Structures are given as C-alpha cells and as structure tokens.
Amino acid sequence: MFFIPSHLLFLSTLIFGLMMAVSSSSWFTAWIGLELNLLSFIPLISSETNQFSSEASLKYFLTQALASAMILLASSALMAGVTFSLFLLTVALLIKMGAAPFHMWFPMVADGLGWLQFIVLSTIQKIAPMALLSYSAEVTHWLVMIAAATSAIVGAVGGINQVMLRKLMSYSSIGHTAWMLSALLVSESLWCVYFVVYCITSSTIVLFFFYKQAYHLNHLLSSGFQTTSQASIMFMTLLSLGGLPPFTGFVPKWMTLQELSTSSYSLMTFFLIVGTLINLYYYLRLALGSFMMSSLMLKWQYNSEGAMTTMVMFMLLLNLMGLLMSPVAYMIS
C-alpha cells in the first residue's frame, strides 16, 4: 500500500494533517488538520482492490464529514458562550474515533478495508481525536465515562459471534478505545503508554493476518494453513492483545486499573474488567482453534521468507517483554 508514489504522498499529508490537528492552538486550525487527515485517508481506502472499498470510503467520508460539521458548529457556539458547545464537541470527537455508542460505522468501514488500511484506521486515525478530547475531558468527563463504559461492553459483546476477522478486530479496537478513554481521564501520559502498547500488539496480529491473507475464521482453521511455530506466535500475540498477564499487553492495563482505583472510578473499573474478560474469551477461541487445527508437526520450523519472519519475531519479542517488565515494575512499586 505504501510503496506506490501516490500512496506515499497521501500518507505524508495524512501525517501532516494529524500533526497540525494535535499541535493547533485553535479549534478552527484543528478542524483544518482533521479535514486534511480525512481527505488523505479516503484515497488510501479507495485504492484497495476488493469490491467493498468504494462503499467503505463513502461510509467513512459521510461519517467523518458529519463529525467535522459538528466540530465547526461546536467551536462557533463555544466562542459565543453557548453551554452545550463542549458537549457537542465531545460527541463529534467520539464519532471520529469510533467510540460507542457512536461506533456503528466502524465495523462496516473496517470490513471493506485491506489489513494495512485497517492498521491506519485503528491506530493513527485515533490520535488526533484523542488528543483534542483531552482539552475538554475535564469538563465533560461524565460523557467520556459513559462512552468508555459503553465501548467496553459493545467491544466485548460485538465480537463474540464474529467469524469475519476484520469485524472481530474492529470490535477489539472499540474495546481498547474504552481503556484509552479511561486512561485519558486520569493521565495523558498513561494514555500515551497504553496507545503505544496497543499499536504494537494490534499491528503484530494484523500484519500476521496480512502475511497469511486471512479474512475469515475458516482461513485460520484450515489444515496446513500455518506451521506450529506461526500458530504459537499468533497464540501469544492474541494473549498479549487480550491483556493476559504476564504479557506486555497486561502492563498498561495494570497501570490504568491502579490509577482508576486511586481516582474513585470503581464503577468504570468494573466495566473495563468485565469487557476485557469477554474480549479474552473470543481471543482464546480464535487462538486455540487455530493452534489445535494447525498442521501436525513434531518439530518447530519457521518459514523461509527471512525478512517477514524476522519482523514477526521482532514484534513477538516486544509482546513478550511483559515477562521481564512485570517483576521489575512490581519491585519498583
């Protein structure tokens, strides 16, 4: 996706729009950055060769255009001193990041994307709305709490019966958005830590799906689809994504739960834990099914494609760093 000159151009303008929105000193400049980011991502979606890419790009454009119009209206009302302006602004940013209860567009758009475009949608495209939301989170923290609790439940329940991997990963992204919103309520630095770890774990499993061109659960369960070593890599990466200790994905969740418990967000903690347990259930269903149905081998062997194997093993090492970080963090605390 990123090796065609036009794609590199759109990717660079996407990053520029993101930086412009995050570093802006006014809502109007932030709106310009968000629009530049939106108009740069649309061609990347449309470049995909599947039959649903045009539909996905149209749905994404209409949803983001609605949210952008709400931001313009809210910023104008904020200058006029209207009381509901911050509420409207928060709702618009929640729509842009795909948080529940404004999540309906997210799985539908994700189902029409390629895996590389999905990485951008679930990671990079969340940075600007999250950063802008931090400016108004202190005033509308109750709305952010409702969105976080709802995202935790929707992200958990929505992925239970999914057999399409892109929809399953989209509901997983909604569930992790709940944790990011909760971390944003207590500390911006904590949100940054959680977001970086989520990018690593999510990108690892998505790159694995891209490498195998897997889009359906049956692709992972088919005999001979992957070797035992590859199934083991996916198994441990999904456990890290689910936040099972002592993998790396558990560390930011542990930190977030500690901060929430000391900040009197006990009810929020309950929703997050319940949602994570359900998420872990369908991660385990996906991982165990793939691991047990993989081709029978008595020895571990790795694919001969050196570059891809090296990258996957490096990402796996990052996911397993929690095995070393957990005792150190415990001794420090």
N, C-alpha and C positions, 0 to 999 in steps of 0.2 A: 504493500500500500504506500509506503513512504519513500520508495526508490524511483518513482516517476517524478520528473521535474515539477509538473503542475501540483502534485501532491505535496512535495516539499514546500512549494510556495504557500499553499493553503495551510499547511501545518505551521509554518513560521508566522503567518498572520493570525492563526488561532492562538498561538502562544503570546504574540504581541497584544492581542485583544484581552487575553487573560491578565497579563501584567498591567495593562492600562486600567482594567477594572479594579484590580486589587490595590493599586497604588494611587488611585484617584482621590482627589480632595473634595469632590462634589458628586452628587447623585447623577447629574447630567453627564459628567465625564465617565462615571461608572456605567451608565446606560450605553454610551457610545462603545466602550470596551466590550460590554456584553453583546451588543449587536455585531461588532466585528468578529467576535468569537463565534457567534451563531452562523453568520454568513460564510465563515471559513469552514465550518464543520459540515454544512449541507453538501458541498461538492464531494467531500470525502465519503459521505454516506451514499451519494448517488453513483459513485464510481464502482460500487460493488456490482458484480455480475448477476446476482440472483434476482428472481422476479419480484421480490418484495422490497427492494432497495428504494424504488421511487415512492412507494406507499409509505415506507418508514421515514424518508426525508420529508414528505409532505406533512405527516403527523407531527414530526419533530418541529418543523417550521411553524405550524399553526399554534402548537402549544407554547413554544418559546416566544412567538410574537404576541400572544395574549399576555404572557407574564411581563414582557417588555412594556406593553401598553399600560399595564397596572403599575409598573415602576415609574413611568412618566407621570401618570396621574397622581400617584402617592407622593412623589417628590415635589410636584407643584402644590399639592394640598399641604405638605409639610412646611413649605415656605409661607403659606397663608395661615398657618397655625391651626389647621383642622385636626381634631383629636384622633380620628380613626386612621390618619395617614400612616403611622408606624405599623398599625395592624395590617393595612392593605399592602404595605411594603414587605412585611414579613411573609404574607401569603404568597406574593409574587416570587420571592426568593425560594420558598418551599416548593413551588411549582417547578421552578427552573432546575432544582436539584433532584426532583422526583421523589420527594418525601411524602409519606402517607399523611393525610387522606387525599393528597393530590398526585397520586402515583399511577393512575390508570394508564397514562400514556407510556410509561417507562417500559413495561414488559412488551407492549405491542411494537414499540420502536426497536427494542433490542432484538426481537425475533426476526427483523429484516436486515440486521447488520452482519457483517463479517466479524470474525473474532478480533481482528486488530482494531476495527472501528469500535467494537464493544469495550475494549480496554480504555479508549479515549473517553467514551461516554460515561463509564462507571468510575473513572478516576479524575482525569484532567478537567472534565466539564463540571465537576462538583466544587472545584477550588474557589472560583470567583463567587458563586452564591454563598458558600460557607463563610468566606472572608467578609463579604458585605453583611451577612446576617449577624456577625459578631458585633457590628456597630449598633444594632437595635435590639440585641438579645437581652440586654439588661432591663429594657422597658417592657418588652413583650415576652419575657421568659416563660410565662404561663402558656402562651401559644406554642412556643418551642417545645415545652414539656409535653403538651398534648400530641404534637407531631412526632416526637421521639417515641412516646409510648405506642401510638398508633402504628408507626413504622416497624417497631419491634414485633408487634402481633401480626401485621399484614405480611411482613417479610418472612415470618415463620410459617404461618398457615398457608400462604400462597404457594410456597414451593413444595408442599408435601406430595401432591399428586402430579407434579410436573414430570413429563418424560422428555420434553424438549430442553436441551442443555442451556440454550441461551435464555429462555424464560426462567429456568431454575437459577441461573447465575444472576439474573436481573432481580429476582426476589431476594436472593442473598445480598445483593448490593443495597436493596431497600432496608434489610435488616441491619446491615452495618452502618447505614445512614443514621439509624436510631442511636447507635453508640457514638457516632461523631457529633450529633446534635447534643447529646448528653455531656460529652467531653467539652463541647464548646461552652456550655453553661457554667462550667466550673473553672476552666483554664484554656486559654488559646494554645499554649504550648503543649498541653495534653492532647488537644485535637490534632496538632501537627504530628505528634508521635504516633497517634492512632492511625492517621491518614497514611503516613509513610509505610507503616507495617501492613496496612490493608492493601496498599498498592503492590507491595512485594508479594504477598500471599495470593492475592487475586490474579495478578498478572502471571504468576507461575502456573496456576492451573489453567488459565485461559490460553496461554502460549502452548501448553501441553495439548489442549483441545485443538488448537490451530495446527500444530505439528501433525496431529493424527487426523485432521479434518473430520472431527466428531461433532455432530449437531443433534444427535438423538441418543437416548439412553441405550438403545439396541446396539449402537456403534461400539459402546464400551463393553457390552456383554457378549459380543460376537466372538466366537472361538478364533484364536490366533491373531486377534486384533493387536495385542500388545504382549510384550515379554513380561516375565515375572518381575524383573527389575523396574520396568516402566510402571507396572501396576503398583509396585511398592512406593515409587516416587509420588504417584498421584494419591495414594492412600495417605501418606504422611503429610502431603501438602494440604489435602482436604481437612485433616485433623487440625492442622495449624490454622486454616481459614476458619474453622469452627470454634477456635479458641480453647481447645482441649489442652490442659497442662500436661507436660511442661514445654510444649512447642512455643515458637516465637509469637504466634497469634494470641496466646494467652496473656502475654506480658502487658500490652496496652489495656486489655480488658480488666486485668487485675488492678492496674493503676487507676482506671476510671471508676471501678467499684469502690476503691478506697476513698477517692475524692468525693464521690457521691454520698457515701455513708457518713463522711465527716461534714457534709454540707446540707444535711437534713433532706435528702432526696430519696427517702426509703422506698416510697411507692414506685418511683422511677426505676430504682434498682430491681424491684420485683419484676416489673415488666421486661426489663432487659435480660434478666436471668432466665425467665420462662421462654422468651423468644429465642435466646441462644440455645437452650436445650432442644427446642423443636428444630432449629436450624441444624444442630449437630446430628439429629436423627436422620434427616434426609442426606446429609453429607456422608454419614456412615452407610446408609442404604446404597448410595452411589459408589462409595469406595469399596465396600465389602463385596458387592455384586461384581464389580469389575475385577477385584483381586481374586475372587474364588472362581470366576469363569474364564480367567486368562488361560493361555495355552500352558499345558502341563510341561514343566521343565524341572529337572533336578539340580540344575546349576544356574547361577546368575550370569547373564550375559547382556551386554549393552549394544545398542545399535551402532553400526559402523560409521554413521554420519557424525564426524568428530565435532564440528562447530556447534551443532544443535545439542549434542549430548553434553558438551562442556557447559553450554549456557544453562541447560536444565539442571545439571549437577550443581552449578554455582547458585542458582535460585533455591535449590533444595537445601544447600548448606545454610543459606540465610534463614530458611524456615526452621532449621534445626538449631539455630543459635539460642533459642529459648532454653534448651537443655543446659547450656552453660550460663545463661544470664540469670535464670531463676535462683540458683543458690547464691550468686553474687548479690542480686537485689535483695534477697532475704537477709543476708548478713549485714548489708548496709542499713536496711530498715530496722 
